[in-house]
Amino acid sequence: NASVTMGLLVGDTNADETVDSADISQTKSQSGRPVTTTNFREDLNVDGAIDSADISLVKSKSGTALP
């Protein structure tokens, strides 16, 4: 048997365990671009487009962090 812990933080597009202005900026910079293997983290609602809905979601989670 093995035990594994995994943390998932919605909005943390740069994987630094906090949702902040860097994540908002990163998502804004990819807005309107096609989803690829390098920017898939910015498609937060997984609808195949990086757009204002994704930016709004990141903003709504700003200030959250993993313990």
N, C-alpha and C positions, 0 to 999 in steps of 0.2 A: 504494500500500500504506500501511496505517496500523497502528500498534501501540497497544493499549489494555491497561491494567492494571486489574484489578478485585479488590477484597478482599471476602471474605465471612467473617463471624465469627458462628458459631452462638451464640445467647444474647445478642447485643448488640441488645436491643430498643429502645434509645434512640439508636442509631447514633452513639455517641461513640467508637467504635473500641476499647472495652474492655468486658469483662463484669464487672460488679461489683454491689454492693448496690443501686444505683439500678435496674439491670435486673431484679433479683429483686423489688424493691418494685413496680416498674411491672407486672410480670407478675402478682404477687399481687393488685394492685388491679383487674386485669381478669378475674381468675378467676371463672368462673360466668357471665360475660357473653357474649352472642352475638358471634361474630367479625364485624367490620365493616371498612370501608375505613380506619378510623382506628386500629383495634387489631389488625390482622392480624399484625403483627410479634410479638405475644405468643403466637400459636398456632404454637409452634416445631415441633411434630411434624405440623403441617398435617392434623389430624384433624377440623377444624371446631369444636373446643371449646377454650376456654382453661381449663385445669384443673391439678390437682396434677402431672400428667405434664410439663406445660410448665414449671412452677415447678422441678421436680426437674432438668429438663434445663438450665435457666439456672444453677441452683446448681452443677451438675456442671462447667459451663464457667467458673465464676467465677475470676477471676485471669488469664484469657487476654486477649490484645490483638493488634491488627494492628500490624505493624512501622511 
